[in-house]
Each structure stands twice: as C-alpha cells, then as structure tokens.
Amino acid sequence: MNESGCRWEDEKNDGESVHTLDIRTQFPSPQFPVIPVPHDSWRNGMAVRMPNHLGDAVMALPALGQLRRILPEHCALFVIAPVGQKALYSSLPIVDGTILLERIHSGWSREEIRNLRQYRLGVGVLFNNSLRDAMTMKLAGVGRLYGAAARCRSIFLTRSFHFPPRPVRRLAGIHQSNKCLAMARAMGAPEWDGALPEFELAPPVDELFGNITSLCEHPKLLTLASGAAYGAAKRWPSECFREVARHWIEKEDGIAVVLGSASEKGIGDEVVEGLRPTKAFNLCGKTWLAELMHLLKNSRLTVANDSGIMHLSAALGRPGIAVFGPTDYTATGPISPAWRLMYRKIDCAPCFKRECPHRNPRCIRQITPEMVIAEMRKITTGN
C-alpha cells in the first residue's frame, strides 16, 4: 500500500511502463493486393457496418475516412450502427446517412432491412465479424460485400480478408485500426496520412443541459473513465483514480468529472468519495453521447481504463493516459500518439479475462497513482 492508501502489487519487471503509440508506423496489419472496386459496381454508394462497441467503432474511423475518398462523386456513404451511436456519426460530415439498429443481438427488423434496400447501394463493408450482418446486407440488395473472413461468412463476401489469430498471453503486434485500414487499402483507398475524420459537435456547447456547459468551460477540466465494460479485471482500482483526481483538484486547482454508463455509477461514487463536492462530479449515466463528446473535447486531459471513452477522447484530439492490464495496447490502444499508455508485461498477461483467474490482478495494480500523476505533469507542461 502506498502513502495515498491505493493498493498495488509489486512486480519484478525491468520493462518499460510508459508507451506511446503511432499506428502509422507501429503494429501494422498484413497487407493485401490492391483490387479497386469496379466503377460500375457502386450504384448509389456504400454501406459500412460499423462495430457495435464504441471503442471498436472509433478505431474504425480512420478506415471510414479512407473509404470516403474512393467513393465516386455521385455516391453517398452510409453507416450501419447501433442506435446508441447516432450522435457519433451525426457529428461526422463525411457520413451522409445512418441506418440505426435497435436490436443488435437479435437480428434486423423488416423496417431496417427496407431502409437499407431503398438506397440501392452497390458496395458494403463489414468492420465486424457477424455472419448475420453479411447475410442481411446481401438480402437487402447490397451487391458487393467486403470484410474479414470470419464465422464461415466468406460465401457472402465478394472479397474476404484473412488475419492471423490472436496469440495467447503475448502482445498481438497488430492494431485493430490497421486491420480496417488494410481492408480499405485493398479496395483502392490511399495510404492513411494520420488525419482523423473531422468532428462537428452538435448542439453547441452553450446549449447543453444542466451544468454540462459550465463544466466544459472550466479551464482545468480533468475527465476520468474509471469503468470498463469488458470486466472488473480491466479496471484500475477506484481508489487509484481517486488519488489522481485529488492531486488534480488540490495541486492543479482543477475539477474532475467521472464519465461512464449508468451501470458504472457505483464505481464513479467510489472515485469521488471524500473529494470536494464542488470540484469532483460523478456523471456516470447522466450524459448523452453528445454531451460526453463535448466534455471530452473540452478537457485538459483524460485518464482512463482501456475503454470506449479512452478511444473517443483520443479521436477528439485530446491527450490522455490509459492504464492497461489484461488487454493489449498494441491491438487496442488509442489512435493518437498524444496518449501515454501505462503497461508492464507480466507472465500471465494479456489474458483478456473478465475476472482475474488468480484473484489478484497484479498486471494492472502494478501501475500506481504516482506513475500516472508523473505523466500528467509531463502532458500539462509539454515535456
């Protein structure tokens, strides 16, 4: 236990603890022969089935932007995504329309199929591994489908792409964004230049509800993502987030806002416990996605677990620090070199378990608040 009361396990490991990630030069995907989409195949445009989880969807944005660049002028770009992600795609000018799915785990409704069919789109890309979605897009009349070879769905794909399986207890060395970019490149898209699609957030910040506007306008806003949908093993302890927030409030004269889903409200309560209520706020479950994006966009930096909020903050151009333990930063790290990734390899990680099999998640607890605070100072001082 350190001076602040945050527990961690000492680990004899001489490896580096702080990493940065530039996916343009690091952890590339296998490359595939370039076979451009035939010009007469586009019809009215393209439909891209985006991943269901927010973090995976953000990691596909570089490839979505590249696919836009190969669309003929008369064609439109549609995305197919869960209804909860509507605000994300509404804020992207490169997207012409969305087909929103209400029940992502139980099949498309007839209305959703009709919505896709009415646009007469000639090309479809799947950035997920769903057999059902490939079948449904084909049923809805999309002529040519492209996607990863998975779940015996290649029979429905015009072209399928084979990626190596994830290694066991080793870093993959292939980033998820680069897999999507490799598929886009194989369809004729240019090499990615590192620029993300531009965001235009709506409504404007001064029209947000409640106290969201005043929080966004604070010059020293720290955002925290202390939850993680994947499981408890993936979460840095709440007391560690609390010590980071305490430092920011007391030493930097800032405010700290905990962000997350309604199911993570209890975790947020743990983080803000004992902190000044005028300086620390638990907004878990209290923001729409549009408000969440404004808070991240206006924060000085974000401290997060490996989570969708981590990815969204990075895509919105903000710096931050992410704590990794049982997951793999080389595969799912934020798509921004402005982020510091806290990770030290141990023998049993990455295991991708929701709960630590040893009942002692030392992979993530060896990262201390002092280590994170030191990186925060470097970010805020420009070192």
Secondary structure, 3 states (H helix, E strand, C coil): CCCCCCCCCCCCCCCCCEECCCCCCCCCCCCCCCCCCCHHHCECEEEEECCCCHHHHHHCHHHHHHHHHHCCCCCEEEEEEEHHHHHHHHCCCCCCEEEEECCCCCCCCHHHHHHHHHCCECEEEECCCCHHHHHHHHHCCCCEEEEECCCCCHHHCCEEECCCCCCCCCCCCCCHHHHHHHHHHHCCCCCCCCCCCCCCCCCCHHHCCCCHHHHHCCCCEEEEECCCCCCHHHCCCHHHHHHHHHHHHHHHCCEEEECCCHHHHHHHHHHHCCCCCCCEEECCCCCCHHHHHHHHHCCCEEEEECCHHHHHHHHCCCCEEEECCCCCHHHHCCCCCCEEEECCCCCCCCCCCCCCCCCCCHHHHCCCHHHHHHHHHHHHHCC
